Amino acid sequence: MAQLRGSADLAALIPTVSDALSIPEAYVEKDFWATEALRALTEYADGAGAPAIFKGGTSLSKAWKLTERFSEDIDIVLDFPDDMSKGQRERLLKGVADAVDAHLGLGAGAYRSANQTRAVARNVFVTYPILHPAASLEVKPEVLLEIGSRGAPTPNESVSILSFAAEYLVGQGLTPADFDELTPVQSHVLVTERTLIEKVALLANRDARYRAGESTAFEGLGRHLYDVHALLNDSDTKENIALLGDDGIRAVATDVHDRSIAANWSSVARPDEGWIAAADCFTSGSASSDALAAAYARAAPMIYGDAPTFAACVEVVGSYTDVI
């Protein structure tokens, strides 16, 4: 079976897809390698008995099709079985680079690891061959597989995922018989209502840190407000939040906070009135809101679709003041 990766077909295809989707060539190229890295990691983890749960901002665009922004990382939670020893978990984590390269074929020099916690977490950077350099430094020439095991792996759903390039070719009538990258990645994806609550918790925590004197608390986090806006405009997410009810939301919020504390991550417990009501960053005119607005403006280059205004984002979040 023919492959796009490493072929002249990929180099020629990227500009065509870029024009068709009005997405920069560098985004289309990186999306291709990110999707194939996700494919390799998913198959490897499933085969090892520790399913890879795709979560975070990239899952909102690639799996759920709710956002139109590019992200630098593939955020993964490995669902280790209780009877898997620390040694087995560490060997699984150490084997990620080899497993991904067995699929991508980039060579050992294309991978580096960082932020390693034995048997718990590991970041793997995948450097791919640049055919279409980015005009902005915002797009780095590598894919980050951010792999952990301390986040919640459930609830999740199976979702079929293709790269932009593969979706385009399928739309032109091609099939996996033409290129193997046209076979969808069957990914386990964290449900959107959990992601929504996690992102609100993150922004509320940064609000508390900002008000405590940390002037850079929102630095690099403006994208999360965009994601929250998208989630709160999604009918399925809103329906599932309503189905959770007050008790269900409180239980998820407590789990988010407890997992964060257990992992030594910064977190604030959800107050009785809710994170949104307690956080100044969702109140226009506050110093905290101004700081978040500045971070949101800096995130704009990574949004390739229509970006809502900061005021529109805050208005939507405010409509859930008594909920989350």
N, C-alpha and C positions, 0 to 999 in steps of 0.2 A: 504494500500500500504506500502511495506517495505521501510525502511530508512537506508541509509549508516551511517548517523551521529549517534554517540552513539552506534554503533554496532561493534561486533567483525569482521564483514566483512570489515570494513574500515581499521582496524589495519592490517589485512592480505593483503589487496589490495595495500596499499601504497608502500611496497617494490617491488611488481610486476610492478607497474606503473613506479616507479623510475628506475628499470632495463630496462624496455622497452623504456623509453624516454631518458635515461642517464641524468636524473635530480635528484639532491639530494632528499632523502626522506623528509627532512624538508620542502623543497620547495613544493613538491607534497601535503604534509599535509596542509601547510598554504594556498596553492592555493584552496584547497577544501573548507576550512572555509571562505576564502575571497569571493569565488564565491557564496556560500550560503548566506553570509551576504548581498552581492549585490542583490541577488534575493529578500530577505526579504525587504530590503530598497526600491527597485524599486517598488514592489507591494504595499507597504505601501504608498509611495509618490504618485503613480498613483491614488490610491484610495482616497487620500486626495485632489486631484486636483492640485498638484504641482509636475509635473513629475521630476524624478531624472535623470539628464544628466550625464552620465559617461564620464570622460575626463582624460587628463593627461597621464603619462607614462604607467600606468597599462592598460589603454584602448588600447594602441598601441600593447601590447602583447596579452591581453585576447580577445579583440574584433576584432582588425584589423589584428592580426597575423603578425605584422611587426618586432617585436623585440623579443629577447630571453634573457630577464633579469627579475629578480624578483624585485618587488617594495614592500615597506612596507605599502603602503596606497591605499585606494580606494577613488579617488578624485571625488567628486560629486558637481554639481551645481543644486540647486532646482529652478525650473522655477515657482516661485510664480505668480499667476494671479494678475493683478493690483488691483482687488477688494478684495483681501484677506487682512484682517486687521493685524496689528502688533501682536495683541493678538492671532489670529488664527495661524500666522506664528510661534510664539514662542511655542504654544501648539504642533504644528506639530514637531518642532525640539525636544522638550522635550520628545515626544512620540517615538522617534527613537529607543531607547534602548529596550523599552517594545515590540515594533513591531518586532525587530530583534530577541529578545528572544522567542517570540511566535512561531517563526519558528525554531530557533536553539535549544531551550530548555536547555540552559546552566545555567540558574539561575541568579537572580539579581546580585549576587556578581561577575559575569563575565564581568560587564560593568562599565566603568567610563567615565566621560565627562571632557573635557578641552577646553580652548580657546573659551569660549562661548561669543558671542555677541548677545544680545537679539534680537530676530526676524530676525537675519541675518545669523548667523553661529554657528556651534558647532562641535567639534571633539568627536567622540565616539570610545573608545578603547574596543575591544572585545577579552577577554582572552579565548582561547580554550584549551581543554585537550591535552597535548602533549603526543603523542604515540611514536614519533620518534624524539628525541632531535637533534637540529642542531649542526653540528661540529663547526660552526662559530657563533660568537656573532652578526654577521651582520643580522641574521634572528631572530627577536624578537618573542616571543611566544604569539603574539597578532596581531589582524587585526585592522588597523586604518581606520575608516570611516571619511574622512575629508570633512565635509558638509558645503557648503557655498551657497550664493545666489548673489554674486557680480560679478562673472564671466559671460561670455557670454553663454547662453543656446542653442544658434542656430548659424549656422545650425547644425542639428544632424540627424542621421539616426537610424532606428531600426536594431539591430544586435542580432543574437542568440549566446549565450555564454554558454559554459559548462566548468566544472573543468577538469583538466588533468585526474583525476580518472574517471569521468563520460565519457569523450571522449574515454578512453581506453575500458570501458565496452560496450559502444555503438559499438565500433569496433569489439568487441567479439560477437556481435549479441544480446546483452541485450537491453531492452526497458524500458520506464518509468513504465511499468507494473511490472517490477522487483524491481526497486528502484525509488523513486520519484525524486531523484537528477539527474536522467537522462533526465528529462524534461528541455529543454534549458531555460535559463534566457532570456527574451525578453527585452533587455536593449536599452535605448535611448543613443546614443554615439555621442559625438562631432566629427565633420568631421576632417580628418587628416590635411587638409591645414590650418585650424584655429590653431590646436595644433602646427604645425610647426612654424607658425608666432609667437605664444606665447612663444615658447621655444627659438627662436632666440632673441626675445625681452628680455627675462630673461638673457641670456648670455651677450647680449650687455650692459644691465644695470649693471651686475656684473663686466664687463670689465671697465666701467666708474668708478665704486666704487673702483676697484683695482688700477686704475691709479691715483685715488684721495688719495691713501694712505691706503686703507683698505686691509691689507695683506691676510686676510682670506675670501675675497669676493667670491672665487670659492669653498670654503670648502663644501663638500657634494653635489656638483652640477655636477660632472663629467658625471653622467648618462645622463644628458640632451644632451651632445654632441653626445653620442651614439645614442640617439633617433633621433636627427636631421640628423645624417648620414643615419639612416634607412629610414627616411621619404624622404630624397632627393635621395634615391635609389629606391623608390616605384613609379612605372609608373603612378598609379592613382593619387597619390598626386602631382606629377610633372605636370600631365595633368591639374589638377584642379587649380594649381598655375598659369599655363599658361592661363587658361580661365579667371582667375580673372583679369589679365592684370595689368598694372601699377596703374591705378586708383583704381581698386579693392583691390590690395595689400595695397595701401596707406590708403584706407578707413578702412580696417581691422586693420592695424597697429595703426591708430589713435584711433580706438575703444579700442584696447588692452591697450594703454597708458592711455586713458581717464578713463577707468574702474579702472585701477591700482591707479591712482591719487585720484579718488573718494573714493577708499577703504583705502587710506593712505598707500599704498604699494609703495616701491621704484620703480621708473621707469624713463627711459629717452625717450624723444620723438624721433621718427625716423627722422634722418636728411635727407636732400634732396638726398644725395648719397646712403642712405640706411644704416641699422644697420650693415650689414656684412662688408661693405667697411670702416665704421668708427671705428669698434672695433679692437683693437690691438690683442685680443686673438685669432683671426683667421689668424694672420700673424706669421708664424714660426720664431722663434728666438727672439721674443719680450719677455719682462719680463712677460707680461700678458699671453702670449701664454704658457710660461713655467709653470705658476701657474695653468692654465687650464689643461695642460698636467699632472701635478702632481695629480690634482683632478680626472682626467680621469683614471689614473692608480689605484687610491684607489677605484674606482667604479668597477673595473674588477671582484672582487669576486662575485658580484651580477649578472654577465652575464653568463648564462649557455650555450649559443651558442658560435659561433665563434666571437670573439671580433675584430673588425678592429683596425688597429694601429691608434695612434693619428694622424700621418701624413696623413693617408688615410682619416680620418674624416675631417681634415682641408682642404685637397685637394677638397673634394666634396663640402664642404661649400663654398670654394673660387670660385667654378664654378657658384655660385649664387650671386656673389658680386654686380652685377648691378641690382639684382632683389628684394632681401629682405633687 
